[in-house]
Structure formats: C-alpha cells, structure tokens
C-alpha cells in the first residue's frame, strides 16, 4: 500500500470522528444525514473505507464545515501555536 495514501486516509477518518463529536452528533444521526448505514460511517471513521471527493464534500456539508477543515485535526485549531522568537 502506498504510505502517502494511507496517511491521507487516516487523517480524514479520524478527523471526521473528531468533528462529528465536536458537533455533538451521534454516529447514527450523521449516518442518516449522509444516507449511509451506521456501520458504513464507522468504517469511514476507522479508516476502512476509501473516500471519494464527493463523499468528503457530503460529510463536510452535513457537519457544516468547509471541506478543507476535514483535513485539519480540530484540536489543532483550539490550541494556539507557540510564539515565534
């Protein structure tokens, strides 16, 4: 497996879960909004599913996020960067 592709999948799947939890959504709620099963969403969040750009856009829309935010760990947005010397 291409290591770059694997890293890409990991970031998206774990970030989907983090953003969903920050929104206070249960897996079942988001799955229904996406028109998929809870098991399918679990596979996405556990990086067992390759995501198409269309699916990434759908997830971002359901989470009320800009698509690019799914590529960012939401925790990184909460912690201010260290000051530059």
N, C-alpha and C positions, 0 to 999 in steps of 0.2 A: 504494500500500500504506500502511496506517495505520502511522506511525512508532512508536507505542507497542507495537503488536502485534509488530513486527519486533524491537524491543529485548527484549521478553519472550522471543521465540524464541531470540535469541542467548544470553541468559543461561542458559536451560535447556540448550541443546545443548552449549555449551562446558563447563558445569558437570557434565553427565553424563559427558563425556570425562574431566574432571579427577578426579571422584570414582572413576570406573572405574579410572583409572591409580593413584590412591592405594590402592585395594583390591588392586592387583596383578593385576587381571583383564585378559585379552586380549579383544579385540572378539568373537572367535568364542565364547568362554566365556559372556560376558554375553548375546550374541545367542541362544545355545541356551537359557539360563535364561529369556529373555523369549519364546521360541518364535517368533523372527523370524530373518531372514537377517542375515549379517554386513553385507551391502550396506544393508539397512534400518537397522541400527544406525549405520552410517557416515553415512547420510542424516540421522538424528536428531542425531548429534554435529556434523554440518556445517550444521545449521540448514536443511535442505532439506525437512523434514517438520514439519507442524503436529502438535503432541502433544495428545491428549485428556487429560483429568484421569485417566481410567482408566489410560492408558499411563504417565503420570507416576507414579501410585501403584505400578504394576508395576515400574517402573525403581527407584524408591526401595526397594521391598521386596527386589528382587534385590541391590541394593547395601547392604542392611541399614542404611538411613537413614530418618530421619523425612522425610516428603515436603517439608517446608519447607527442609531442607538443600539440596535441588536448586536452590533459588532463591538460594543463597549460594555465592559463589566460595570453595572450600575454603581457598585461600591466605589469604583474609581472616580465617579462623579461626586460622591459625597465627601471624599477625603481630599482636602486641598493639597495641591502639590507643594513640595518643600520649597522654601525661599531660595532664590538664586543668589550666589555670592559674587 
